[in-house]
Amino acid sequence: MARRALVAAGLLALALAGCGGDDSSNENNGPARSSAFIGVTSGVLTNPRASIESEVKVMEASGVTALRVPFYWTRIEPVEGKFDWSGSDALVEATARSHIELLPIVLRAPSWAAAHPKSTANNSPPAGTANYAAFLTTLIKRYGPDGTFWSDHPDVPKQPIEAWQIWNEPNHDHYWSDQPFAAAYVKLAKAARDAIKKADPDALVIAAGFPDRSWESIDQIYRAGAKGVFDAIAIHPYTFEVSNVLRIVRYARRSLEKAGDGDRPLWLTEVTWSSGKRPGHTPYPFETTKADQAKRLGEALPLLISQRKALGIDRIFWENWISTDTNHSNPFDFSGLRVLHPDGTVTNKPAFDVFKRIALAQR
């Protein structure tokens, strides 16, 4: 029986000045839509100062229906066959108790499984495909519909993970050292799909989110044989102008149509503006002030929601839920709706109230 689908971090953004794009039908031939639509991404929840349980409860009260988080292979299986489930268990339990769907991004090869085991950048692709596929099988055996996590925790409401995102931004060498990426990434994704569908036929296989000129990355993976591999294609439409977010989505839809896959759902697994702009410093292309971050969020989400059917947008994730707002060399450290302070306290930014109003209206 088909189950519900899930709602779905690059380093540099695109200041897009393009235009155009035809609307396309959203009568998708993929799995049926979930009620989940507006979600958030968060890697900071793995910070020891962050309270996963309390933050997820705030998410639930704020209209969040899905949480996208990294499941770092190198942390969960640092040694072949030996697993540390503490971090992922905590996330699965908290989101299940708050009825928030979880979308794991499965990435970062441990040294024993990496193509370049001596690399210190932690950006090596896996050596071959078998170990990554086996890891996904293990994840589903723990968190899927027949997962041991649920039998081991009968007090936790059973909410199996229903979608898996295959890596993150492999078109950037920050995540995938070997460029060009497309042929090797599609090969890995095919093995991942086979493993996922064998372990859980109803699970969704989500492409890695592509930033920058995402439509060109879509062209590249389809030339490498991606058709039929993914249940949804994911993009990260980073740009300064709100109108250009929509244009990036249109370009992505056009690339799918050109590839003969025009009905494939699009997941916007990262949408954001950073609030780290400061006087006397050149901002990143999508960096602005706290007040303007809230303004742009308040314009972008309704615009995307209004085009949901026309452009086949199945999920939107704000990048991200919470940030520390300290590291100016990384604009994403200022992209949160909430701020985690050094003493462990958390405060809201102006964007939080805007997001909450929009998200609650969609739930």
Long-range contacts (C-beta under 8 A, 24 or more apart in sequence): 1-202, 2-31, 2-32, 2-202, 3-145, 3-160, 3-162, 3-202, 4-32, 4-34, 4-35, 4-36, 4-101, 4-162, 5-31, 5-32, 5-33, 5-34, 5-36, 5-162, 5-163, 5-204, 5-231, 5-232, 5-314, 6-34, 6-36, 6-66, 6-101, 6-102, 6-103, 6-161, 6-162, 6-163, 6-204, 6-206, 6-315, 7-34, 7-36, 7-37, 7-38, 7-39, 7-65, 7-66, 7-68, 7-101, 7-103, 7-267, 7-315, 7-316, 7-317, 8-39, 8-66, 8-68, 8-103, 8-163, 8-165, 8-206, 8-209, 8-232, 8-234, 8-267, 8-268, 8-269, 8-315, 8-317, 9-41, 9-43, 9-168, 9-169, 9-270, 9-319, 9-320, 9-332, 10-169, 10-172, 10-174, 10-209, 10-211, 10-212, 10-236, 10-238, 10-270, 11-172, 11-174, 11-330, 11-332, 12-172, 12-211, 12-212, 12-284, 12-285, 13-211, 13-212, 13-238, 13-239, 13-240, 13-284, 13-285, 13-286, 13-331, 14-211, 14-212, 14-213, 14-238, 14-239, 14-248, 14-285, 15-239, 15-240, 15-285, 15-286, 16-239, 16-241, 16-244, 16-247, 16-248, 17-244, 18-244, 18-247, 18-251, 19-247, 20-247, 20-250, 21-247, 21-249, 21-250, 21-251, 21-253, 21-254, 22-250, 22-254, 23-250, 23-307, 23-310, 23-311, 24-253, 24-257, 24-262, 24-263, 24-310, 24-311, 24-312, 25-262, 25-263, 25-310, 25-312, 26-263, 26-265, 26-308, 26-309, 26-310, 26-311, 26-312, 26-313, 27-263, 28-263, 28-264, 28-265, 28-312, 28-314, 29-263, 29-264, 30-204, 30-231, 30-232, 30-263, 30-264, 30-265, 31-202, 31-204, 31-231, 33-314, 34-65, 34-101, 35-65, 35-363, 36-65, 36-66, 36-101, 36-315, 37-65, 37-308, 37-314, 37-315, 37-316, 37-362, 38-63, 38-64, 38-65, 38-66, 38-301, 38-316, 38-318, 38-358, 38-359, 38-362, 38-363, 39-64, 39-65, 39-66, 39-67, 39-68, 39-101, 39-103, 39-315, 39-316, 39-317, 39-318, 40-64, 40-66, 40-67, 40-68, 40-317, 40-318, 40-319, 40-320, 40-321, 40-337, 41-67, 41-68, 41-69, 41-269, 41-270, 41-317, 41-318, 41-319, 41-320, 41-321, 42-67, 42-68, 42-69, 42-320, 42-321, 42-322, 43-69, 43-70, 43-320, 44-320, 44-321, 44-322, 44-323, 44-324, 44-336, 44-340, 45-69, 45-91, 45-321, 45-322, 46-70, 46-87, 47-324, 47-340, 49-340, 49-342, 49-344, 50-322, 50-340, 50-344, 51-344, 52-90, 52-91, 52-94, 53-90, 53-94, 53-97, 55-321, 55-322, 55-338, 55-346, 56-94, 56-95, 56-97, 56-98, 56-100, 57-98, 58-338, 59-98, 59-100, 59-321, 60-98, 60-99, 60-100, 62-352, 62-355, 62-356, 62-359, 62-360, 63-355, 63-356, 63-358, 63-359, 63-360, 63-361, 63-362, 63-363, 64-100, 64-321, 64-359, 65-100, 65-101, 65-359, 65-362, 65-363, 66-100, 66-101, 66-102, 66-103, 66-315, 66-317, 67-91, 67-95, 67-100, 67-101, 67-102, 67-103, 67-321, 68-103, 68-104, 68-105, 68-165, 68-269, 68-317, 69-102, 69-103, 69-104, 69-105, 70-104, 70-105, 70-107, 70-108, 70-168, 71-104, 71-105, 71-106, 71-107, 71-139, 72-107, 72-108, 73-106, 73-107, 73-108, 73-109, 73-110, 73-113, 73-132, 73-135, 74-108, 74-109, 74-110, 74-111, 74-122, 75-108, 76-135, 77-110, 77-135, 77-138, 78-110, 79-110, 79-112, 80-110, 80-112, 80-113, 80-131, 83-138, 85-142, 85-149, 88-143, 89-149, 92-143, 92-149, 92-156, 92-161, 93-153, 93-156, 95-159, 96-156, 96-157, 96-158, 96-159, 97-156, 97-157, 99-157, 99-159, 101-159, 101-162, 102-159, 102-161, 103-161, 103-163, 103-164, 103-165, 103-206, 103-269, 103-317, 104-139, 104-161, 104-164, 104-165, 105-165, 105-167, 105-168, 105-208, 106-132, 106-135, 106-136, 106-139, 106-164, 106-165, 106-166, 106-167, 106-192, 107-167, 107-168, 107-175, 115-177, 115-178, 116-177, 119-177, 121-174, 121-177, 123-173, 123-174, 123-175, 123-176, 123-177, 124-177, 124-178, 125-170, 125-176, 125-177, 125-178, 125-181, 125-184, 125-185, 125-188, 126-188, 129-187, 129-188, 129-190, 129-191, 129-192, 130-191, 132-188, 132-191, 132-192, 133-191, 133-192, 133-194, 133-195, 134-195, 136-164, 136-192, 136-195, 136-196, 136-199, 137-195, 137-196, 137-198, 137-199, 139-164, 140-164, 140-196, 140-199, 140-200, 140-203, 141-199, 144-199, 144-200, 144-203, 145-200, 145-202, 160-200, 161-203, 162-202, 162-203, 162-204, 163-203, 163-204, 163-205, 163-206, 163-231, 164-192, 164-196, 164-203, 164-204, 164-205, 164-206, 165-206, 165-207, 165-208, 165-209, 165-234, 165-269, 166-192, 166-205, 166-206, 166-207, 166-208, 166-230, 167-208, 168-208, 168-209, 169-208, 169-209, 169-210, 169-211, 169-236, 170-208, 171-210, 171-211, 171-212, 171-217, 171-220, 172-211, 172-212, 175-208, 180-220, 181-220, 182-217, 182-220, 182-221, 182-223, 182-224, 183-224, 185-221, 185-224, 186-221, 186-224, 186-225, 186-226, 186-229, 189-226, 189-229, 189-230, 190-225, 190-229, 193-229, 193-230, 204-231, 204-232, 205-229, 205-230, 205-231, 206-230, 206-231, 206-232, 206-234, 206-267, 206-269, 207-232, 207-233, 207-234, 208-234, 209-234, 209-235, 209-236, 209-267, 209-269, 209-270, 210-234, 210-235, 210-236, 211-235, 211-236, 211-238, 211-270, 212-238, 214-248, 214-251, 214-252, 215-248, 215-251, 215-252, 215-254, 215-255, 216-255, 218-252, 218-255, 218-256, 218-259, 219-255, 219-258, 219-259, 222-255, 222-259, 222-261, 226-259, 227-259, 227-260, 227-261, 230-264, 231-265, 232-264, 232-265, 232-266, 232-267, 232-314, 232-315, 233-264, 233-265, 233-266, 233-267, 234-266, 234-267, 234-268, 234-269, 235-266, 235-267, 235-268, 235-269, 236-268, 236-269, 236-270, 236-271, 236-319, 237-268, 237-271, 238-270, 238-272, 238-285, 238-286, 239-285, 239-286, 240-273, 240-285, 240-286, 240-288, 242-296, 242-299, 242-300, 242-303, 243-303, 245-271, 245-300, 245-303, 245-304, 246-303, 246-304, 246-307, 246-311, 249-304, 249-307, 249-311, 249-313, 250-311, 253-311, 253-312, 263-312, 264-312, 265-312, 265-313, 265-314, 265-315, 266-311, 266-312, 266-313, 266-314, 267-313, 267-314, 267-315, 267-316, 267-317, 268-304, 268-313, 268-315, 268-316, 268-317, 269-315, 269-317, 270-317, 270-319, 271-300, 271-301, 271-304, 271-316, 271-317, 271-318, 271-319, 272-318, 272-319, 272-320, 272-332, 272-335, 273-297, 273-335, 274-331, 274-332, 274-333, 274-334, 274-335, 275-325, 275-334, 275-335, 275-349, 275-351, 276-325, 276-328, 276-331, 276-333, 276-334, 278-328, 281-328, 284-331, 286-331, 287-331, 287-334, 290-349, 290-350, 290-351, 291-350, 293-349, 293-350, 293-351, 294-349, 294-350, 294-351, 294-353, 294-354, 297-351, 297-354, 297-355, 297-358, 298-354, 298-358, 301-355, 301-358, 302-358, 305-358, 305-362, 318-355, 322-346
